[in-house]
Amino acid sequence: MPALRPGLALTLLAAPALAGGGRALDEAAVLSVLNAVRQNPGGYADFLRRAADGYQNNAYVERDGTEHATYEGTRAVEEAARVLAAARPLPALESDPILTAAARDHAEAQGRAGSIGHVSSAGSSPGARVRSRGGDIYVVEAISYGMRSPEAVVRQWMVDDGVVGRGHRKLLMTGFYRYAGIWCGPHAGRTTMCVIDLSATPGGRPVVPAER
């Protein structure tokens, strides 16, 4: 079981979109797609293998026609497919209101400012934002920028193009985390953003050891 790390944060900086603009993203749909991957990683690996065939000049195209440049091209997609093909199914993440409120606070504050990362006027860290909403600091956070569909958000996290260590995929494909809060919205500099806060417990509270 992973050690609890208060307020751990990972930011995924999107490669630039080559065309298109932004639109609202549905948080429930993002969670649904993410849970589908967690519960059937092998099936998602098959999807990634097929998707790799559609890359052109190291770019991939969303269903609405938005084209995204990548850093690694098909190499990252093929690596993600290999890892997910060998992964075991995980329980679905349960939506948590405290984590959702904290994710919303950060997405709205940072979206207005057009900044990136895990510090905003809503709080200096994921843990601080969750605590301000009545929870505790034992949370992890990932952020996606520039994606226009729930599928693209999850794909960005799973492929982790350009991210050393593939930290986003590792966080999101860890069975230790069982609760999530997601908020997506416009971003002044990168069109869109989605914040996900995760915890092993409701509201990011400490894990209580089982009695022996």
Sequence and secondary structure as in RCSB ss.txt:
>XXXX:A:sequence
MPALRPGLALTLLAAPALAGGGRALDEAAVLSVLNAVRQNPGGYADFLRRAADGYQNNAYVERDGTEHATYEGTR
AVEEAARVLAAARPLPALESDPILTAAARDHAEAQGRAGSIGHVSSAGSSPGARVRSRGGDIYVVEAISYGMRSP
EAVVRQWMVDDGVVGRGHRKLLMTGFYRYAGIWCGPHAGRTTMCVIDLSATPGGRPVVPAER
>XXXX:A:secstr
     TTEEEEE    BSS       HHHHHHHHHHHHH HHHHHHHHHHHHTT BTTEEE TTS EEE SSTHH
HHHHHHHHHHT       EE HHHHHHHHHHHHHHHHHT  SS BTTBSSHHHHHHHTT  S  EEEEEES  SH
HHHHHHHHH TT GGGHHHHHHT TT  EEEEEEEEETTTEEEEEEEEESSGGG        
